[in-house]
Amino acid sequence: MRLTVIGCGYVGLVTGACLAAAGHDVFCTDIDENRIDLLKAGKVPIYEEHLDAVLQRAARENKIVYTSDAGEAIRAGEVIFICVGTPPKDSGEADLSAIDHVARQVATEARSPKLVVEKSTVPALTGVQLQKALAAYSPAGGIKFQVASNPEFLREGTAVADFFHPDRIVVGVEDEKSAATLREIYRPILEKKFHCPIHNGKCPGSTSGELLVTTISSAELIKHASNSFLALKISYANVIADLCERIGADVEEVTHAMGLDPRIGTQFLKAGLGFGGFCFPKDIQAFIHLSAAVGVEFDMLKAAERVNKQRIDRFFEKVHKALWVIRGKRVAVLGLAFKANTDDIRFAPALEVIRRLVEEGAEVHATDPQAIARTKHCFPNVAYFDDPYEALKGVDAALVCTEWPVFRDLDWAKAGHLMSRRLVIDGRNLYSSKKMQSLGFDYYSFGRS
Ligand code: UDX
C-alpha cells in the first residue's frame, strides 16, 4: 500500500521505516527541510537502535521516499499517518496546532479520498475536531476523508523492536472499511513477514500481538490511560522509597516482592529520580487537563505528577547532606539522556540537576554515551567528556542520573583512584550499597539504607 508519514521525529521515522520494512511504499515529509536533506543523504537525525539499518534497507529496496513538499507526499499516499508533535502548553493542555496545520494541508492538497490516521498522542475527542477540520478545508467539501486513531506504544531506545513485536495494535475507526485497511497495513507485522533486524531477518514464532478495533475516542483514551497508569506506578514506587528511608527498609526488596504478584507486575516500579522524556510528563498533564475539561477530577494523577517533580528536591537533599557546601565543588554528572539507550534529553531529570548545580556554584563535568551534543546547546559552559573515567578525574562527587549499562558496569575501584573524594549519589539505584561501601565510597541512593 502507498502510505504517507507526516512528521519525521521519533514516532514518524520509526513508523515510516518499519512500515516500509513491512513492504509498503512510504512517503515521508517534514516541515524541517534540513531533516529531510539529512535523510535523503542517508543520515539518521536521531539515535534509535536498529533504525539506521531499517532505513538503509528500505532505501536500497526503494520503499521509502523523503520530500519536503508536503503536497506531493499527501497526494502520493492512500493512507496518511500524522506523526507531528503535540507539546504541552504552559497550562498543561496539549498544543494541537501542528495537527490542525496538517489537517488543513491534507484537506487542501489531497486530490482523492484518504484515510487520515492520528498517530501522534492526542487527547480524546481530537478525532472529532480532525474530521471537522478536514471537511471544512476541503475545497467545496469535495473529497471524503475518513479518520482513524492508531496510538503508538513505542519506548524510545527500543522503538524499532517495539514496533516489530507489539503487545497490541489499537485501531480506533469510524467504519469497517478503515479497520480493514489498517489490518492490511499491519498484517505483515502481525504475521511476522518482514526482515527483522533484531532477529537477523526472521522472528521466531508465526504471529505476534493482537489488533484491537475500537472507537476513535476509546483508542485516544487507551494511549493516555496507559501512559498515565505507568507514570502512577513509578511515582508509587518513589513514595515507597521515601517511606523505606524513614523506616529503614529496602525499596528494592519491597518492590521486587510486590511485583511477583502478577496483578502488580515487576516493571515500572524502579525508584529513583523519576520519569522524564517527551511522553510521560506531557501525557500526564494533558490527561489531567482533559479530565478536568469534561468535569472529572483526576486527583491521583496530580499527586503522581507532584511526587515526580519532588524527586529532584529529594536528590538535592542527599547532595547537600553528603557534600555540604556545593559552591566551589567539582561534580561529575553521569547520564544526561532521560533514560538509557536514547540521545533524547527532553524533560530529562539530569538537566534540572545540572541547572541547580550550576546555580549553586559547582563546576560540572558531564558525560553520556549519546546525549552530549544535544546537552551542549542547553549548557555550553559545562565540561563534557565522552569517557566517564575522564569525567570523574578530580571530582568531589559523582551524581548518577541515567541508567546506562556503561555506568552500571563502571569499575569503581579504578574510578575511586581518579576522584578527589569517594562520594557517589546514585539517582538510579545502580549499585549494591555493600559493594560501594566496601570500596570505601560514601554512597547514597533512593530507598535503601
Ligand atoms: C513511554 C511509554 O513506555 C511508551 O509506551 C509510550 O508510547 C511513550 O512513552 P518512553 O518515554 O520512551 O516511553 O520511556 P519509558 O521507558 O516508558 O520510561 C519513561 C520514564 O520513566 C524514563 O524517564 C524512565 O527513566 C522512568 N522510569 C521507568 C522510572 O523512573 N522507573 C521505572 O520503573 C521505569
Residues whose N, C-alpha, C, O or C-beta is under 5 A from the ligand:
A	BS01	UDX	E152 F153 L154 R155 E156 I234 Q267 F268 L269 K270 G274 F275 G276 G277 C279 F280 F338 K339
